[in-house]
Amino acid sequence: MPAHWTYAAFEPAADLAQGDIIEPTPDLGAVLAEIHPHFRDSKYVSFMVLTQSCDLVRRPEYRGQPINLCVVRELGSIGSRLLELYCGSEIPGVYRKESRNEGRRFLERTINQNEQAIGLFYLHPDADSGVSTPCVAMLRIAIALHTNHYEKIRDARRGRLRPEFQAKLGWLIGNLYSRVGTEDWTDPSDRKPQQRSIIDHTIASLTGIKWASTEAVDRAKKAGFSVEGKSFEDIGRSLDALEPVPLDQQVRSEIQRIVSQTDLGIPPDVQERLLKRLPNDAHMAELFRRMRRA
């Protein structure tokens, strides 16, 4: 019995339906080897049925349409490439800090089944549904199998979406202009921390990327910066060196310079306490925010 609210139980003998999750079993793998060998790659951890459920009902005279499946990938394995669409800097592996929230909003849309532009359908881990890690069904990458392979596909079925999520999947596939009322991760509100946890974990688990400010990226491009022959650590250090000095540090340095060059008779320990207090002072913090927005 599925534990997660995205999925529904099903009888093994039940007809296939849109949204069924298909494992690449040896029997199905043999079919793919003959017809679509590229899709035997282990990066495709499973498949999802895209054909409408009404076209998959088996009757005595059943001939049916081709059975369309899309690939399912682990979110962590493609997250870097997906975030590049929203946070990329044109420098391989370097992402703009200012676009990080846009990347988070993209992930929010994805896990709430609202990402229409790219065509992704989020699958939360559920052992009984054949999903072991956070995954996405990539609706634009699909293959067609003949109805002769119906039994092998059905035998490889490991999960099924709940009816309302089947409807949402159909809506995304058909690019309809109405919203199906599926549950979001923010409704009820006590799921919000879990949504944040999924997004934080996904971003934290991405490897081979470096977050850098737009100013640092622009400086690097102007200087003809290249990643060729550099290790990831070297790239990170080079970009860190191009980051602008934070405003509060600039103010601290300037105050320290003025105090040190002026004979005010302020003891060094008092100067240090003053400088340490600046970033934590509410009025100074508000001034810094205003100056950043200016």
C-alpha positions as CSV (number, residue, x, y, z in Angstrom):
1,M,0.0,0.0,0.0
2,P,1.6,3.3,-1.0
3,A,2.5,5.6,1.9
4,H,2.7,8.9,0.0
5,W,-0.5,10.8,-1.0
6,T,0.5,11.1,-4.6
7,Y,0.0,7.4,-5.3
8,A,-2.8,4.8,-5.3
9,A,-3.0,1.1,-4.8
10,F,-3.8,-1.1,-7.9
11,E,-4.5,-4.7,-8.7
12,P,-1.8,-6.4,-10.7
13,A,-4.3,-7.6,-13.3
14,A,-5.8,-4.1,-13.8
15,D,-5.5,-2.4,-17.1
16,L,-2.7,0.1,-17.6
17,A,-3.5,3.7,-17.0
18,Q,-2.0,7.1,-17.7
19,G,0.5,7.9,-15.0
20,D,1.5,4.3,-14.2
21,I,5.1,3.9,-13.2
22,I,7.0,1.3,-15.1
23,E,10.2,-0.4,-14.0
24,P,12.8,-1.3,-16.7
25,T,12.6,-5.0,-16.0
26,P,14.7,-7.5,-18.0
27,D,11.7,-8.4,-20.2
28,L,11.0,-4.7,-20.9
29,G,14.7,-4.1,-21.4
30,A,14.8,-6.8,-24.1
31,V,12.0,-4.9,-25.9
32,L,13.8,-1.6,-25.6
33,A,17.1,-3.2,-26.8
34,E,15.3,-4.2,-30.0
35,I,13.2,-1.0,-30.6
36,H,14.8,1.8,-28.6
37,P,18.3,0.8,-27.5
38,H,19.2,4.3,-26.4
39,F,16.6,4.1,-23.6
40,R,18.2,1.1,-21.9
41,D,20.6,3.6,-20.3
42,S,20.7,3.2,-16.5
43,K,20.1,6.9,-16.1
44,Y,16.5,6.2,-17.0
45,V,15.5,4.8,-13.6
46,S,11.9,4.1,-14.7
47,F,9.2,5.1,-17.2
48,M,5.8,6.6,-17.0
49,V,2.7,5.8,-19.1
50,L,1.5,8.9,-21.1
51,T,-1.2,7.3,-23.2
52,Q,-4.7,8.2,-22.0
53,S,-6.3,5.6,-19.8
54,C,-9.4,5.3,-22.0
55,D,-7.1,4.1,-24.9
56,L,-5.5,1.4,-22.6
57,V,-8.7,-0.4,-21.6
58,R,-8.5,-4.0,-23.0
59,R,-11.6,-5.3,-24.7
60,P,-12.1,-8.5,-26.8
61,E,-11.5,-6.5,-30.0
62,Y,-8.7,-4.5,-28.4
63,R,-6.2,-3.1,-30.8
64,G,-5.4,0.1,-29.1
65,Q,-3.0,2.9,-29.9
66,P,0.7,2.7,-29.4
67,I,1.6,2.8,-25.7
68,N,3.6,6.0,-25.1
69,L,6.1,6.1,-22.2
70,C,8.2,9.0,-21.0
71,V,11.5,8.6,-19.2
72,V,12.0,9.1,-15.4
73,R,15.2,10.6,-14.1
74,E,16.5,11.2,-10.6
75,L,16.1,14.9,-9.8
76,G,19.6,15.1,-8.3
77,S,21.2,13.8,-11.5
78,I,19.7,16.5,-13.7
79,G,19.1,19.3,-11.1
80,S,22.3,21.2,-12.1
81,R,21.3,21.2,-15.8
82,L,17.8,22.3,-15.0
83,L,18.9,25.1,-12.6
84,E,21.3,26.3,-15.3
85,L,18.2,27.5,-17.3
86,Y,17.3,29.9,-14.5
87,C,20.6,30.6,-12.8
88,G,23.3,30.0,-15.4
89,S,26.0,32.5,-16.1
90,E,27.4,31.2,-19.5
91,I,30.5,30.0,-17.5
92,P,30.2,26.2,-17.1
93,G,29.3,25.2,-13.6
94,V,29.0,28.8,-12.3
95,Y,25.5,30.0,-11.2
96,R,24.4,33.5,-10.4
97,K,23.6,34.1,-6.7
98,E,21.0,36.7,-7.6
99,S,19.1,34.0,-9.5
100,R,19.1,31.5,-6.6
101,N,15.5,32.4,-5.6
102,E,14.3,32.0,-9.1
103,G,15.9,28.5,-9.1
104,R,14.0,27.8,-5.9
105,R,10.7,29.0,-7.4
106,F,11.3,26.6,-10.3
107,L,11.8,23.7,-8.0
108,E,8.6,24.8,-6.1
109,R,6.7,24.7,-9.3
110,T,8.1,21.3,-10.2
111,I,7.3,19.5,-7.0
112,N,3.8,21.0,-7.0
113,Q,3.2,19.7,-10.6
114,N,3.0,23.2,-12.0
115,E,6.1,23.3,-14.2
116,Q,4.6,23.6,-17.7
117,A,7.5,25.2,-19.6
118,I,9.9,22.3,-19.4
119,G,7.3,19.5,-18.9
120,L,8.3,17.8,-15.6
121,F,6.2,15.8,-13.3
122,Y,7.6,15.3,-9.8
123,L,7.6,11.8,-8.2
124,H,8.2,11.6,-4.5
125,P,10.0,8.6,-3.0
126,D,7.7,5.7,-2.2
127,A,9.0,2.2,-2.0
128,D,5.6,0.6,-2.8
129,S,5.3,2.7,-5.9
130,G,8.8,2.0,-7.3
131,V,10.3,5.4,-6.6
132,S,13.4,5.2,-4.4
133,T,14.7,8.8,-4.7
134,P,13.2,12.2,-5.7
135,C,12.5,11.9,-9.4
136,V,10.9,13.7,-12.3
137,A,9.1,12.2,-15.3
138,M,10.3,14.1,-18.3
139,L,7.2,14.5,-20.4
140,R,9.0,15.7,-23.5
141,I,11.2,12.6,-23.8
142,A,8.9,9.8,-24.8
143,I,9.0,6.6,-26.7
144,A,6.2,4.5,-28.3
145,L,5.8,0.7,-27.9
146,H,3.4,-1.6,-29.8
147,T,0.3,-3.0,-28.1
148,N,1.9,-6.4,-28.5
149,H,4.1,-5.4,-25.6
150,Y,1.1,-4.6,-23.4
151,E,1.6,-7.6,-21.0
152,K,5.3,-6.9,-20.5
153,I,4.6,-3.3,-19.7
154,R,1.9,-4.2,-17.3
155,D,4.0,-6.8,-15.6
156,A,6.7,-4.1,-15.1
157,R,4.3,-1.7,-13.5
158,R,5.3,-0.7,-9.9
159,G,3.2,2.3,-9.1
160,R,0.1,4.3,-10.0
161,L,-0.9,7.9,-9.5
162,R,-4.0,8.9,-7.6
163,P,-6.9,9.8,-9.9
164,E,-6.5,13.6,-9.4
165,F,-2.8,13.4,-10.2
166,Q,-3.6,11.3,-13.2
167,A,-5.8,14.2,-14.3
168,K,-3.1,16.7,-13.6
169,L,-0.6,14.7,-15.7
170,G,-3.2,14.5,-18.5
171,W,-3.6,18.3,-18.3
172,L,0.1,18.9,-18.5
173,I,0.4,16.5,-21.4
174,G,-2.4,18.1,-23.3
175,N,-1.4,21.7,-22.4
176,L,-5.0,22.5,-21.4
177,Y,-5.9,25.9,-20.0
178,S,-7.4,25.0,-16.7
179,R,-6.0,24.0,-13.4
180,V,-6.8,20.6,-11.9
181,G,-7.1,21.0,-8.1
182,T,-4.4,18.6,-6.8
183,E,-2.9,18.9,-3.4
184,D,0.1,21.2,-3.2
185,W,3.0,20.8,-0.8
186,T,1.9,24.0,0.8
187,D,-1.7,22.9,1.5
188,P,-2.0,22.0,4.3
189,S,0.5,24.4,5.6
190,D,2.3,21.9,7.8
191,R,3.8,20.4,4.7
192,K,5.7,23.7,3.9
193,P,8.8,22.6,6.0
194,Q,8.9,19.4,4.1
195,Q,8.8,21.3,0.8
196,R,11.6,23.5,1.9
197,S,13.5,20.4,3.0
198,I,13.2,18.8,-0.4
199,I,14.3,22.0,-2.2
200,D,17.2,22.6,0.3
201,H,18.4,19.0,0.0
202,T,18.2,19.1,-3.8
203,I,20.3,22.3,-4.0
204,A,22.7,21.1,-1.4
205,S,23.2,17.8,-3.1
206,L,24.2,19.3,-6.5
207,T,27.8,18.9,-7.3
208,G,30.1,20.6,-9.7
209,I,28.5,24.1,-9.6
210,K,29.7,27.3,-8.1
211,W,27.4,30.2,-7.0
212,A,28.7,33.6,-7.9
213,S,27.3,37.1,-7.9
214,T,26.5,38.8,-11.2
215,E,29.3,41.3,-10.6
216,A,31.9,38.6,-10.1
217,V,30.6,36.8,-13.3
218,D,30.7,40.0,-15.3
219,R,34.3,40.7,-14.1
220,A,35.4,37.2,-15.0
221,K,33.9,37.4,-18.5
222,K,35.4,40.9,-19.0
223,A,38.8,39.5,-18.0
224,G,38.4,36.6,-20.5
225,F,38.1,34.0,-17.7
226,S,38.2,30.4,-18.8
227,V,37.6,27.1,-16.9
228,E,39.9,25.2,-19.3
229,G,42.6,23.3,-17.4
230,K,41.4,24.5,-14.0
231,S,40.1,22.3,-11.1
232,F,36.7,23.1,-9.6
233,E,38.5,24.4,-6.5
234,D,40.7,26.7,-8.6
235,I,37.6,28.1,-10.4
236,G,35.9,28.7,-7.0
237,R,38.9,30.6,-5.6
238,S,39.3,32.7,-8.7
239,L,35.6,33.7,-8.6
240,D,35.7,34.4,-4.9
241,A,38.6,36.8,-5.5
242,L,36.3,38.7,-7.9
243,E,33.4,39.0,-5.5
244,P,32.6,42.6,-4.4
245,V,33.3,43.4,-0.8
246,P,30.0,43.3,1.2
247,L,28.7,46.7,2.1
248,D,28.9,46.3,5.8
249,Q,32.6,45.3,5.5
250,Q,33.2,48.4,3.4
251,V,31.7,50.6,6.1
252,R,33.6,48.8,8.8
253,S,36.9,49.3,6.9
254,E,36.2,52.9,6.3
255,I,35.3,53.6,10.0
256,Q,38.4,51.7,11.1
257,R,40.5,53.8,8.7
258,I,39.0,57.1,10.0
259,V,39.3,56.1,13.6
260,S,42.9,54.9,13.3
261,Q,44.0,58.1,11.4
262,T,42.3,60.5,13.8
263,D,43.5,61.2,17.3
264,L,40.2,60.7,19.1
265,G,41.7,59.0,22.1
266,I,39.5,55.9,21.7
267,P,41.2,52.9,23.2
268,P,41.8,50.0,20.7
269,D,39.5,47.6,22.6
270,V,36.6,50.2,22.5
271,Q,37.2,50.6,18.7
272,E,37.0,46.9,18.2
273,R,33.7,46.6,20.2
274,L,32.2,49.4,18.1
275,L,33.2,47.7,14.9
276,K,31.8,44.4,16.0
277,R,28.5,46.0,16.9
278,L,27.9,47.7,13.6
279,P,26.6,44.6,11.6
280,N,24.2,43.7,14.5
281,D,22.7,47.2,15.0
282,A,19.1,47.3,13.7
283,H,19.4,50.9,12.4
284,M,22.7,50.2,10.6
285,A,21.3,47.0,9.1
286,E,18.3,49.0,7.7
287,L,20.7,51.6,6.2
288,F,22.7,48.8,4.6
289,R,19.5,47.4,3.1
290,R,18.5,50.8,1.7
291,M,21.9,51.3,0.2
292,R,21.8,47.9,-1.5
293,R,18.4,48.7,-3.1
294,A,19.6,52.2,-4.2
